């Protein structure tokens, strides 16, 4: 079936033939059956740009390949199909006392997508990214056929696949180590800071004391200093820390959307003034200091999932999410970026700031030891492309990079600077796909395929 597809930001739609395999064997066979324009796997379409699109070619929808092949309830070792979502896994396994090792800000990401993007979460400083918890995966490649790889079996191909944006082959299934939990609630500390420097100082001083940490920052306040923030940090609560009512079912988990966005939202609803007003409300309603608050998994990890199709709020022209990381020691570059948003009056709907731990061996894996900042920007902003290109260059000069899973417009000349091990990745890609069967809009745009 031919369909128009886009990423979550809705900025770069393209049309492709979409096929939906029903079994792992059919998923693997879909790679071999690709036409001249190639093929790419797609999960739930939550990459923000054009990573899971293939204009004029084939896109393999993996959603039906979601069966659990095995689960060890003693160790938390799970083998599951690439199309299974984190939402499915949490609904099945949280009530049994297990949580995914890493979660981004949404549950609606597939296992295959988590590997292709090597997703990270609020615990990267403690636990690293998703692929550091994968012991092996089955990969359908054009040249080698279906192979099983892992950190101890063809490690070069495994790590090229980690963050490789699906361009080394189609993930069929993966074996993941889950994390044990005693309750489905988080014990959360909140701190409100007055500016970006205070926020960074508090994160640097206290991150190691918490399992999960995130700061929401406002770069364009109606009043007050740039980068005023609300920091939330926590861990999973113990049963004795819950209320008597909650202790009756300490692992209860059944999240439901609280609202939904209608499909026809006018362009420009989210603009400088509405975003500033929204950020003001968000900042003022947060407590200056609050300790040991019990929060649900949904509230602490996935607040935006409470609004179905929230991306539609940006209207038909969509939005960009621009996520960067700069290494520790390059804090001035981060401050300069924040200043540019304020000086240029570019609206950002509450940014996210975190500290990353060390990088893993993946040549295209995004995280490195440093500061990561993610910002949502309406695509309707005049001159946005030129503005972000200036920021891209400064980030690259500082030794930083852009997250490819969020990108929809980066200049390809910067890729090798941001990802200095790019040639290593290309050598592995050429070994498993010398004919260029695996294709995507992102891959062609950046010269990755």
Backbone torsions as a table, in degrees:
resi	resn	phi	psi	omega
1	UNK	NA	130.5	178.4
2	UNK	-85.2	129.5	-178.0
3	UNK	-139.6	152.9	171.1
4	UNK	-89.4	130.4	-177.1
5	UNK	-123.6	151.5	172.1
6	UNK	-146.4	168.6	172.4
7	UNK	-82.6	-178.0	-176.6
8	UNK	-62.7	-26.9	179.1
9	UNK	-78.8	-15.7	174.2
10	UNK	64.3	27.6	-174.3
11	UNK	-96.6	-24.4	-171.1
12	UNK	-135.1	64.9	-178.4
13	UNK	-68.8	151.0	173.2
14	UNK	-151.8	159.5	-175.5
15	UNK	-104.0	143.2	-179.9
16	UNK	-152.4	163.0	170.6
17	UNK	-79.2	123.6	-178.4
18	UNK	-106.8	125.8	175.7
19	UNK	-117.4	148.2	-177.0
20	UNK	-126.0	92.0	177.9
21	UNK	-66.4	149.2	-177.9
22	UNK	-101.7	-15.1	-176.6
23	UNK	-135.6	161.0	174.6
24	UNK	-57.0	-37.8	179.6
25	UNK	-64.3	-41.1	178.1
26	UNK	-66.5	-37.2	177.6
27	UNK	-61.9	-46.2	179.8
28	UNK	-63.5	-40.0	-178.6
29	UNK	-66.9	-26.8	-177.8
30	UNK	-65.0	-26.4	176.7
31	UNK	-68.2	-45.3	-179.7
32	UNK	-66.0	-25.5	-175.8
33	UNK	-90.3	8.9	-177.4
34	UNK	-63.9	144.9	176.8
35	UNK	-86.0	-167.1	-175.6
36	UNK	-64.9	-22.5	179.7
37	UNK	-89.8	-1.2	173.7
38	UNK	82.8	-171.1	-175.2
39	UNK	-148.0	156.8	174.9
40	UNK	-147.6	144.2	176.4
41	UNK	-81.2	152.5	179.6
42	UNK	-140.0	136.2	175.3
43	UNK	-97.8	-112.5	-177.8
44	UNK	-98.2	8.2	174.3
45	UNK	72.0	29.1	-177.5
46	UNK	-94.2	-2.3	166.6
47	UNK	-66.2	141.1	-168.4
48	UNK	-77.3	-26.5	-175.9
49	UNK	-105.9	-132.8	-170.1
50	UNK	-110.3	26.9	-175.2
51	UNK	-68.3	-33.1	-175.8
52	UNK	-109.3	37.5	177.1
53	UNK	-125.8	156.7	-179.4
54	UNK	-153.5	82.9	-173.5
55	UNK	-55.6	122.7	177.8
56	UNK	79.2	-1.2	-178.5
57	UNK	-116.0	-147.6	-177.8
58	UNK	-113.5	142.2	172.3
59	UNK	-123.9	129.2	-178.2
60	UNK	-100.5	110.0	177.2
61	UNK	-78.7	115.2	-173.4
62	UNK	-91.6	4.1	-167.7
63	UNK	-57.9	-30.9	-175.9
64	UNK	-82.8	-12.4	179.7
65	UNK	-93.5	74.3	-170.1
66	UNK	-129.9	16.2	-177.1
67	UNK	-73.1	147.7	171.2
68	UNK	-85.0	117.2	179.5
69	UNK	-79.2	-37.7	178.7
70	UNK	-161.1	152.1	175.6
71	UNK	-148.2	125.5	177.4
72	UNK	-98.3	106.8	-176.3
73	UNK	-70.0	-12.5	177.6
74	UNK	-86.0	-38.3	-174.8
75	UNK	-106.9	-16.5	-175.8
76	UNK	79.4	17.1	179.9
77	UNK	-83.0	121.1	-173.7
78	UNK	-123.5	127.1	170.1
79	UNK	-108.8	123.5	-169.9
80	UNK	-146.1	152.2	179.0
81	UNK	-66.6	153.5	-174.9
82	UNK	-63.4	-25.2	-177.0
83	UNK	-83.7	-6.6	178.2
84	UNK	-66.2	137.2	179.2
85	UNK	-93.9	159.7	174.8
86	UNK	-62.9	-31.7	176.3
87	UNK	-60.9	-46.7	177.7
88	UNK	-60.2	-45.2	-178.2
89	UNK	-63.5	-43.5	-179.3
90	UNK	-65.4	-42.8	-179.6
91	UNK	-62.1	-33.8	-179.2
92	UNK	-83.1	-33.8	-165.9
93	UNK	-109.7	-25.6	176.3
94	UNK	-58.6	-44.7	177.7
95	UNK	-63.0	-13.9	177.0
96	UNK	-99.6	4.5	174.9
97	UNK	90.7	27.3	179.4
98	UNK	-133.2	144.9	179.8
99	UNK	-130.1	152.1	177.5
100	UNK	-63.4	147.2	-175.9
101	UNK	-67.0	-28.3	-178.0
102	UNK	-145.3	136.1	172.5
103	UNK	-135.8	134.9	171.6
104	UNK	-78.4	-161.7	-176.4
105	UNK	-79.4	6.2	176.1
106	UNK	-139.7	146.9	174.4
107	UNK	-83.1	-11.7	-171.0
108	UNK	-92.8	61.2	176.7
109	UNK	-130.2	137.2	178.3
110	UNK	-84.4	163.3	176.4
111	UNK	-60.9	-42.4	177.3
112	UNK	-62.7	-41.3	177.1
113	UNK	-66.6	-36.5	177.6
114	UNK	-61.6	-35.8	178.5
115	UNK	-74.7	-47.2	-177.9
116	UNK	-59.6	-35.4	179.9
117	UNK	-97.9	-5.0	-173.2
118	UNK	41.4	63.4	-171.1
119	UNK	-60.3	153.5	177.4
120	UNK	-128.0	168.0	-179.7
121	UNK	-144.8	-156.6	-177.5
122	UNK	-73.7	-7.9	-176.4
123	UNK	-113.0	21.4	-178.1
124	UNK	-60.8	-35.5	-178.7
125	UNK	-64.1	-18.5	179.0
126	UNK	-109.6	-35.9	-168.5
127	UNK	-123.7	-2.6	-179.9
128	UNK	73.8	-158.9	-176.5
129	UNK	-103.8	177.3	-170.7
130	UNK	-54.8	-47.3	-172.0
131	UNK	-68.7	-14.6	174.7
132	UNK	-74.2	-5.3	177.8
133	UNK	-114.5	9.7	178.0
134	UNK	-101.4	121.8	180.0
135	UNK	-88.4	-27.4	174.0
136	UNK	-164.6	159.7	176.0
137	UNK	-146.9	153.3	175.7
138	UNK	-97.7	127.8	-173.6
139	UNK	-126.7	127.5	175.7
140	UNK	-92.8	114.6	-176.9
141	UNK	-115.6	153.3	178.4
142	UNK	-67.1	-35.5	-173.1
143	UNK	-95.3	-41.2	-174.7
144	UNK	-94.6	-6.0	-172.9
145	UNK	75.7	-151.9	-179.3
146	UNK	-89.0	122.7	-176.1
147	UNK	-129.1	155.0	173.4
148	UNK	-106.3	124.2	-177.0
149	UNK	-130.4	162.1	177.7
150	UNK	-170.0	-178.0	178.0
151	UNK	-59.0	-22.9	179.9
152	UNK	-110.8	7.0	-178.6
153	UNK	-143.4	105.8	-171.8
154	UNK	53.1	60.7	-176.1
155	UNK	-60.1	-34.1	-179.9
156	UNK	-60.8	-43.0	179.4
157	UNK	-71.2	-38.6	177.7
158	UNK	-58.7	-49.9	-175.4
159	UNK	-74.9	-25.6	172.7
160	UNK	-68.9	-29.6	178.1
161	UNK	-76.2	-30.1	179.4
162	UNK	-70.6	103.2	-176.2
163	UNK	84.7	5.9	-177.5
164	UNK	-80.9	8.1	174.0
165	UNK	58.0	32.4	176.1
166	UNK	76.5	7.1	-171.6
167	UNK	-90.6	2.1	173.1
168	UNK	-100.0	-6.7	-178.7
169	UNK	145.9	178.9	-179.4
170	UNK	-96.3	122.2	175.8
171	UNK	-69.1	128.6	179.7
172	UNK	-97.1	-46.7	175.7
173	UNK	-156.5	172.6	-179.2
174	UNK	-151.8	152.4	174.6
175	UNK	-109.0	121.5	-170.4
176	UNK	-124.5	142.0	174.9
177	UNK	-92.3	115.6	178.4
178	UNK	-83.8	167.7	-178.5
179	UNK	-109.4	133.0	179.1
180	UNK	-74.3	141.9	175.0
181	UNK	-135.1	151.1	179.0
182	UNK	-98.9	-19.7	177.1
183	UNK	-143.7	167.8	176.8
184	UNK	-100.7	21.5	179.0
185	UNK	-119.8	151.2	176.8
186	UNK	-104.9	145.3	173.6
187	UNK	-100.5	113.9	-162.7
188	UNK	-121.3	134.9	169.7
189	UNK	-105.5	137.6	179.7
190	UNK	-121.8	137.0	174.3
191	UNK	-134.9	133.2	175.7
192	UNK	-104.3	126.1	-178.1
193	UNK	-113.8	158.6	-171.4
194	UNK	-88.0	-23.1	-178.7
195	UNK	-157.3	176.4	-174.2
196	UNK	-64.3	-40.2	-178.8
197	UNK	-64.5	-41.3	177.4
198	UNK	-62.9	-40.2	179.2
199	UNK	-62.0	-48.7	-178.4
200	UNK	-64.0	-38.8	179.8
201	UNK	-64.8	-41.8	-179.7
202	UNK	-67.7	-40.3	177.2
203	UNK	-63.6	-44.6	-178.2
204	UNK	-64.0	-35.5	-176.5
205	UNK	-78.3	-28.1	-169.5
206	UNK	-122.8	-2.1	-175.1
207	UNK	-56.9	-39.5	-174.8
208	UNK	-66.9	-13.4	180.0
209	UNK	-86.4	-5.0	-175.0
210	UNK	-128.7	148.9	175.5
211	UNK	-75.9	-40.1	-175.5
212	UNK	-126.5	134.2	-178.2
213	UNK	-144.5	139.8	172.4
214	UNK	-154.7	149.1	173.6
215	UNK	-124.4	131.5	173.2
216	UNK	-99.4	123.8	-172.2
217	UNK	-119.9	147.1	179.9
218	UNK	-112.6	112.0	-176.9
219	UNK	-94.5	-5.5	-178.6
220	UNK	-138.3	64.2	-175.0
221	UNK	-72.6	152.5	172.7
222	UNK	-64.1	-35.8	175.9
223	UNK	-151.5	161.2	-178.6
224	UNK	92.2	-174.8	-171.0
225	UNK	-87.5	151.9	176.0
226	UNK	-61.7	136.2	175.5
227	UNK	84.2	14.7	173.5
228	UNK	-58.2	145.6	-163.5
229	UNK	-142.9	159.3	167.9
230	UNK	-123.4	115.8	-177.8
231	UNK	-101.2	129.0	173.9
232	UNK	-122.8	129.7	-177.5
233	UNK	-137.6	144.5	-177.8
234	UNK	-171.5	-167.8	178.2
235	UNK	-153.5	170.4	174.5
236	UNK	-71.1	137.6	-178.1
237	UNK	-76.4	155.5	170.9
238	UNK	-87.2	158.1	179.4
239	UNK	-57.1	-37.8	-177.4
240	UNK	-69.7	-11.8	178.9
241	UNK	-91.3	-4.7	179.7
242	UNK	-88.3	163.3	174.1
243	UNK	-68.2	159.6	178.3
244	UNK	-55.4	-39.4	179.2
245	UNK	-63.9	-44.3	-177.5
246	UNK	-67.8	-28.3	-179.3
247	UNK	-66.8	-19.8	179.7
248	UNK	-66.1	-28.2	177.8
249	UNK	-145.1	72.9	-170.8
250	UNK	-66.6	-16.8	-178.2
251	UNK	-109.2	19.8	179.4
252	UNK	-60.7	136.2	179.7
253	UNK	-157.0	109.1	177.2
254	UNK	-152.5	69.4	-175.5
255	UNK	-68.3	142.6	178.6
256	UNK	-130.8	144.8	176.4
257	UNK	-63.7	142.0	-179.4
258	UNK	-93.2	-22.2	-178.2
259	UNK	-159.2	169.0	175.4
260	UNK	-140.7	156.2	-179.2
261	UNK	-101.3	131.3	177.7
262	UNK	-64.8	152.8	-174.4
263	UNK	-67.5	-25.3	-175.7
264	UNK	-109.6	89.7	176.6
265	UNK	-106.2	129.8	-177.2
266	UNK	-65.1	146.8	177.3
267	UNK	-63.2	139.0	176.3
268	UNK	92.3	1.3	178.1
269	UNK	-59.5	-42.6	174.0
270	UNK	-94.4	103.6	-179.9
271	UNK	-130.6	-173.3	-175.5
272	UNK	-55.8	-43.1	-173.1
273	UNK	-75.9	-43.4	179.5
274	UNK	-68.3	-36.2	178.8
275	UNK	-68.6	-42.8	177.3
276	UNK	-60.1	-43.6	-179.5
277	UNK	-64.6	-42.0	178.6
278	UNK	-63.8	-42.6	178.5
279	UNK	-64.8	-34.8	178.2
280	UNK	-62.7	-45.4	178.9
281	UNK	-62.5	-45.9	-179.6
282	UNK	-58.3	-44.4	-177.3
283	UNK	-68.4	-44.4	-174.9
284	UNK	-69.3	-30.4	-176.8
285	UNK	-81.0	-13.1	178.4
286	UNK	-76.9	141.2	177.9
287	UNK	-69.5	148.4	176.7
288	UNK	-62.1	-45.8	175.6
289	UNK	-145.6	132.9	174.6
290	UNK	-147.3	137.3	-175.6
291	UNK	-123.3	145.5	171.0
292	UNK	56.7	43.1	175.4
293	UNK	-84.8	133.5	176.6
294	UNK	-84.4	124.8	178.2
295	UNK	-128.8	151.3	176.2
296	UNK	-74.3	162.9	174.2
297	UNK	-56.0	-43.7	-177.5
298	UNK	-62.5	-44.0	-177.3
299	UNK	-69.0	-41.8	-175.0
300	UNK	-78.8	-43.1	-173.8
301	UNK	-96.4	-34.9	-168.1
302	UNK	-134.1	55.4	-176.0
303	UNK	-62.0	-34.2	-178.1
304	UNK	-72.2	-21.6	177.2
305	UNK	-65.6	-14.2	176.8
306	UNK	-71.0	-12.3	177.8
307	UNK	-117.7	107.1	-179.1
308	UNK	-64.1	136.3	176.4
309	UNK	56.4	42.0	-177.4
310	UNK	-64.0	-22.0	179.5
311	UNK	-63.1	-22.1	179.7
312	UNK	-67.5	-16.5	178.7
313	UNK	-59.3	-24.6	-178.4
314	UNK	-81.6	-0.9	177.3
315	UNK	81.8	-179.7	-172.7
316	UNK	-65.2	-22.7	179.7
317	UNK	-84.5	-11.4	171.1
318	UNK	75.6	-159.4	-176.0
319	UNK	-152.8	165.0	174.8
320	UNK	-111.9	140.4	164.3
321	UNK	-107.2	123.7	-177.1
322	UNK	-109.5	110.6	-179.8
323	UNK	-120.7	130.4	-178.7
324	UNK	-126.4	162.5	165.3
325	UNK	-135.1	137.0	172.2
326	UNK	-123.2	143.9	-175.5
327	UNK	-68.8	155.8	171.7
328	UNK	-55.7	138.0	-174.1
329	UNK	100.6	-13.3	179.0
330	UNK	-110.2	33.4	-177.4
331	UNK	-61.8	-29.5	179.5
332	UNK	-63.7	-34.7	176.9
333	UNK	-64.2	-39.4	178.1
334	UNK	-65.4	-42.8	178.0
335	UNK	-63.7	-39.7	179.1
336	UNK	-62.5	-43.0	177.6
337	UNK	-58.7	-47.9	179.9
338	UNK	-60.3	-39.7	179.3
339	UNK	-64.1	-39.2	-179.8
340	UNK	-62.7	-38.9	177.6
341	UNK	-63.6	-39.8	-179.4
342	UNK	-71.7	-46.4	-178.0
343	UNK	-63.6	-40.3	-178.2
344	UNK	-83.7	-4.9	178.6
345	UNK	58.4	39.5	177.5
346	UNK	-86.5	120.5	-175.3
347	UNK	-76.1	136.8	176.4
348	UNK	-132.8	127.5	-178.3
349	UNK	-81.8	91.9	178.3
350	UNK	42.8	104.5	178.8
351	UNK	-80.8	169.7	-179.3
352	UNK	-123.0	128.2	179.6
353	UNK	-122.8	132.1	177.8
354	UNK	-143.6	166.1	172.1
355	UNK	-106.4	131.7	176.2
356	UNK	-95.2	151.6	167.8
357	UNK	-86.2	-165.4	-176.4
358	UNK	-63.0	154.4	176.3
359	UNK	-70.4	158.2	170.9
360	UNK	-98.7	-178.5	-174.9
361	UNK	-74.7	-0.9	-176.8
362	UNK	-69.0	122.8	-178.5
363	UNK	-61.9	-30.5	179.2
364	UNK	-109.8	7.9	175.1
365	UNK	-67.0	134.5	-172.1
366	UNK	-73.2	-47.2	-170.2
367	UNK	-65.9	144.2	169.4
368	UNK	-143.5	163.5	179.0
369	UNK	-60.8	114.6	-177.3
370	UNK	163.4	-161.5	-177.3
371	UNK	-104.4	131.4	175.6
372	UNK	-116.4	135.1	-179.1
373	UNK	-127.5	128.1	178.2
374	UNK	-122.1	132.5	-175.5
375	UNK	-135.6	134.2	173.1
376	UNK	-94.5	129.3	-177.0
377	UNK	-131.1	129.1	177.2
378	UNK	-60.1	138.0	179.8
379	UNK	-70.1	-10.2	-179.2
380	UNK	-80.1	-5.6	-178.4
381	UNK	-65.1	126.3	179.2
382	UNK	-63.6	134.1	175.8
383	UNK	70.8	18.8	-174.8
384	UNK	-61.9	-41.1	-178.9
385	UNK	-59.2	-49.0	179.8
386	UNK	-63.7	-39.4	179.6
387	UNK	-61.2	-48.5	-177.7
388	UNK	-70.1	-30.1	176.8
389	UNK	-61.6	-39.7	176.2
390	UNK	-61.6	-41.3	-179.9
391	UNK	-69.4	-39.0	176.8
392	UNK	-54.9	-45.7	-176.8
393	UNK	-63.3	-40.7	-179.9
394	UNK	-67.7	-39.2	178.0
395	UNK	-62.3	-44.0	179.1
396	UNK	-63.9	-41.7	178.2
397	UNK	-61.4	-31.9	-179.1
398	UNK	-82.0	1.0	-178.4
399	UNK	85.7	16.5	-178.3
400	UNK	-100.0	-171.9	-177.3
401	UNK	-156.0	168.7	176.9
402	UNK	-106.5	143.6	179.1
403	UNK	-76.5	117.8	-176.2
404	UNK	-65.9	-28.7	178.6
405	UNK	-66.9	-18.2	178.7
406	UNK	-103.3	-13.1	-169.2
407	UNK	-79.3	145.6	172.6
408	UNK	-140.7	4.9	-172.9
409	UNK	-155.5	8.6	-176.9
410	UNK	-65.0	145.0	175.2
411	UNK	-71.3	130.5	-175.9
412	UNK	-63.5	-23.6	-179.6
413	UNK	-63.4	-22.4	-177.8
414	UNK	-85.9	-11.2	-171.4
415	UNK	-61.6	-46.1	-177.4
416	UNK	-67.0	-29.8	176.8
417	UNK	-70.4	-43.0	-178.2
418	UNK	-73.3	-33.5	-179.2
419	UNK	-121.8	81.2	-172.3
420	UNK	-65.4	-12.3	177.6
421	UNK	-98.6	23.6	-177.4
422	UNK	-58.8	-39.6	-179.6
423	UNK	-64.3	-34.9	175.6
424	UNK	-61.5	-43.8	-179.8
425	UNK	-63.8	-43.4	-179.1
426	UNK	-63.0	-35.4	179.0
427	UNK	-63.8	-40.0	177.6
428	UNK	-68.9	-45.2	178.9
429	UNK	-57.1	-43.3	-180.0
430	UNK	-65.1	-29.7	178.8
431	UNK	-69.6	-37.6	-175.6
432	UNK	-97.2	-14.6	-178.3
433	UNK	-147.0	63.1	-176.5
434	UNK	-66.2	-22.0	-178.0
435	UNK	-93.1	0.3	178.3
436	UNK	67.4	41.7	179.3
437	UNK	-71.9	-39.1	-179.2
438	UNK	-81.0	117.7	-174.7
439	UNK	-135.7	149.7	171.2
440	UNK	-151.8	162.4	176.5
441	UNK	-60.2	-42.8	178.1
442	UNK	-62.7	-44.4	-178.6
443	UNK	-60.0	-43.8	178.5
444	UNK	-68.6	-41.1	-178.1
445	UNK	-61.0	-38.8	-176.9
446	UNK	-98.0	1.2	179.2
447	UNK	73.8	28.9	178.5
448	UNK	-88.7	-15.5	-179.6
449	UNK	-144.8	NA	NA
